[in-house]
Amino acid sequence: MFIMNLISIFDLSLAEIEAIIEKAKELKKERRESKRVRRDLEGKTLAQIFEKPSTRTRVSFEVAMRELGGDVISLNWNELQLGRGERISETAKVFSAYVDAVMIRAYSHSTIEEFAKYASTPVINGLSDLEHPCQTLADLMTIEEHKNKLAGVKVVWVGDGNNVCNSLIGGAAMTGMNIHVACPKGYEPAKGVVEKAKEMGCEVVIGNNAEEIAVDADVLYTDVWVSMGEEGESEKRKMDLKKYQLSENLVHEAKEDAIIMHCMPVHIGEEITEEVMNSANSVIFEQAENRLHAQKALLLKLLKY
């Protein structure tokens, strides 16, 4: 039996992304009509392994699995023998005998790749230092809901070209969006991701002037300046990124109907202002809600066989 993983957003085809978004919209409508409980994944179990802390990823996957009729087990890395030195290969083989899928939130992308190498059940990247594909699925869903299309949309990323930015670039390449990144030198997105996106015909522009990059944006997106694991260089990062705040002045450069996005958690007064966070153009909380719906659709794709 073919086992499909979601380690990178590039693991999906355009047709698969479109199908996941359409299913997510259907599930969102269904849930808002109070039809929450399904039995699609009855008898299936998802294991979640957290090397990094989590709010939205953990809760949305747990609720998604339960509302689809399945079960979920959430474990901290240090609760497992992994925390005492057991090899990933052994853990992956054992988990494959116990559960139907594994979602991992890890510091290193290679950790998730290695787990998937030895697992015989689907493995989902719940966040790594390189990518956050589940976030991108929700982001694409949110953009399409508000812009009624993806192809041709200009997305502007402001700040650190981090893992979320990398996956968003991949999502743009898959769906025909254009993505412009405003960041200081040394904070650019992963070179390999940018090159791959450009090879696919995606317009990827990287510059240092946030005001120029933001002109005519359909979407303005930012993220924290200090990600998990970077706390030791917190002050330097804040100093380097202080000119890359998503402020009212920056919003004025974008289109009047540009939407404001942030994958959360939010550090008000750093990467975004209170006014922009809670403005009429902000879709940040709907974006967070869409994590649930997009992950339900993903789980159905990976497990309903």
Residue pairs with C-beta under 8 A, 6 or more apart in sequence:
1 305
3 119
3 120
3 121
3 122
4 11
4 122
4 301
4 302
5 11
5 116
5 122
5 123
5 124
6 12
6 122
6 123
6 124
6 125
6 133
6 134
6 298
6 302
7 109
7 112
7 113
7 116
7 123
7 125
7 131
7 133
8 125
8 130
8 131
8 133
8 167
8 170
9 131
9 133
9 136
9 137
9 167
9 170
9 171
9 174
10 170
10 174
10 196
11 133
12 20
12 133
12 174
13 174
14 174
14 175
16 301
17 137
17 140
17 171
17 174
17 175
19 297
19 301
20 137
20 294
20 297
20 298
20 301
21 137
21 140
21 141
21 144
21 294
21 297
23 296
23 297
23 300
23 301
24 137
24 138
24 141
24 290
24 293
24 294
24 296
24 297
25 141
25 145
25 293
27 293
27 296
27 297
28 289
28 290
28 293
30 36
31 67
31 293
36 67
37 67
37 69
38 67
38 68
38 69
39 68
39 69
40 68
40 69
40 300
40 304
41 65
41 68
41 69
41 70
41 299
41 300
41 303
41 304
42 69
42 70
43 70
44 65
44 69
44 70
44 71
44 100
44 101
44 303
45 70
45 71
45 72
45 73
45 98
45 99
45 100
46 61
46 65
46 70
46 71
46 72
46 73
46 99
46 100
46 101
46 102
46 103
46 299
46 303
47 72
47 73
47 74
47 75
47 95
47 98
47 99
47 101
47 102
47 103
48 58
48 61
48 62
48 72
48 73
48 74
48 75
48 102
48 103
48 104
48 105
48 126
49 75
49 77
49 80
49 82
49 102
49 103
49 104
49 105
49 106
50 58
50 74
50 75
50 76
50 77
50 105
50 126
51 77
51 104
51 105
51 106
51 107
51 111
52 105
52 106
52 107
52 127
52 228
52 229
53 228
54 105
54 126
54 127
55 264
55 265
56 264
56 288
56 291
57 103
57 105
57 126
57 127
57 134
57 291
58 74
58 105
60 291
60 292
60 295
61 72
61 103
61 126
61 295
61 299
62 72
62 74
63 292
64 292
64 295
64 296
64 299
65 71
65 72
65 299
66 72
67 296
68 296
68 299
68 300
70 100
70 299
70 303
73 99
76 83
77 83
77 106
80 86
80 91
81 91
82 88
82 91
88 111
88 114
88 115
88 118
89 114
89 117
89 118
91 115
92 102
92 114
92 115
92 116
92 117
92 118
92 119
92 123
93 118
93 119
93 120
95 102
95 119
95 121
96 118
96 119
96 120
96 121
99 121
100 121
100 122
100 303
101 121
101 122
101 123
101 124
101 299
101 302
101 303
102 115
102 119
102 121
102 122
102 123
102 124
103 123
103 124
103 125
103 126
104 111
104 112
104 115
104 123
104 124
104 125
104 126
105 126
105 127
105 128
106 112
106 127
106 128
107 128
107 129
107 228
107 229
108 128
108 129
109 125
109 128
109 129
109 130
109 131
111 128
112 123
112 125
112 128
115 123
116 123
122 302
122 303
124 134
124 298
124 302
125 131
125 132
125 133
125 134
126 134
127 134
127 135
127 163
128 163
129 163
129 229
130 163
130 166
130 190
130 193
131 163
131 166
131 167
131 170
131 193
132 163
132 164
132 166
132 167
132 263
133 167
133 170
134 291
134 294
134 295
134 298
135 164
135 167
135 263
135 291
136 164
136 167
136 168
136 170
136 171
137 171
137 294
137 295
137 297
137 298
138 287
138 288
138 290
138 291
138 293
138 294
138 295
139 168
139 171
139 221
139 261
139 263
139 287
139 290
140 150
140 171
140 175
141 290
141 293
141 294
142 259
142 261
142 283
142 286
142 287
142 290
143 150
143 153
143 155
143 177
143 218
143 219
143 259
143 261
144 150
145 286
145 290
146 259
146 283
147 153
147 218
147 219
147 259
150 175
150 176
150 177
151 175
151 176
151 177
152 176
152 177
152 178
153 177
153 178
153 218
153 219
154 177
154 178
154 179
154 180
154 216
154 217
154 218
154 219
155 168
155 172
155 177
155 178
155 179
155 180
155 217
155 218
155 219
155 221
156 179
156 180
156 181
156 182
156 213
156 214
156 217
156 219
156 220
156 221
156 254
157 165
157 168
157 179
157 180
157 181
157 182
157 183
157 221
157 222
158 182
158 183
158 210
158 213
158 214
158 220
158 221
158 222
158 244
158 245
158 246
158 250
158 271
159 182
159 183
159 187
159 222
159 223
159 225
159 241
159 244
159 246
159 271
160 183
160 187
160 223
160 224
160 225
160 227
160 237
160 241
161 181
161 183
161 187
161 188
161 189
161 190
161 206
162 189
162 223
162 227
163 227
164 223
164 263
165 181
165 189
165 223
166 189
166 190
166 193
168 179
168 221
169 179
169 181
169 189
169 193
169 194
169 197
169 202
169 204
170 193
170 196
170 197
171 177
172 178
172 179
172 197
172 202
172 204
173 196
173 197
173 200
173 201
173 202
173 204
174 200
176 202
177 202
178 202
178 203
178 204
178 205
179 197
179 202
179 203
179 204
179 205
180 203
180 204
180 205
180 206
180 207
180 213
180 217
181 188
181 189
181 204
181 205
181 206
181 207
181 213
182 207
182 208
182 209
182 210
182 212
182 213
182 214
182 244
183 189
183 206
183 208
183 241
183 244
184 208
184 240
184 241
184 243
184 244
185 208
186 240
187 240
187 241
188 194
188 206
189 206
194 204
194 206
197 204
198 204
205 213
207 213
210 243
210 244
210 250
211 249
211 250
211 253
214 220
214 250
214 251
214 253
214 254
215 253
215 254
216 254
216 255
217 253
217 254
217 255
217 258
218 254
218 255
218 257
218 258
218 259
219 258
219 259
219 261
220 246
220 250
220 251
220 254
220 258
220 259
220 260
220 261
221 260
221 261
221 262
222 244
222 246
222 261
222 262
222 271
222 272
223 262
223 263
223 271
224 265
224 266
224 267
224 270
224 271
225 237
225 238
225 241
225 267
225 270
225 271
226 233
226 234
226 237
226 238
226 267
230 237
238 270
241 270
241 271
244 271
245 270
245 271
245 272
245 273
246 260
246 262
246 271
246 272
246 273
246 276
247 272
247 273
247 276
248 273
248 275
248 276
251 258
251 260
251 276
251 279
251 281
257 281
258 281
259 281
259 282
259 283
260 272
260 276
260 277
260 279
260 281
260 282
260 283
260 284
261 283
261 284
261 287
262 271
262 272
262 277
262 284
262 287
263 287
264 284
264 288
266 272
266 277
266 284
268 274
268 277
276 282
277 284
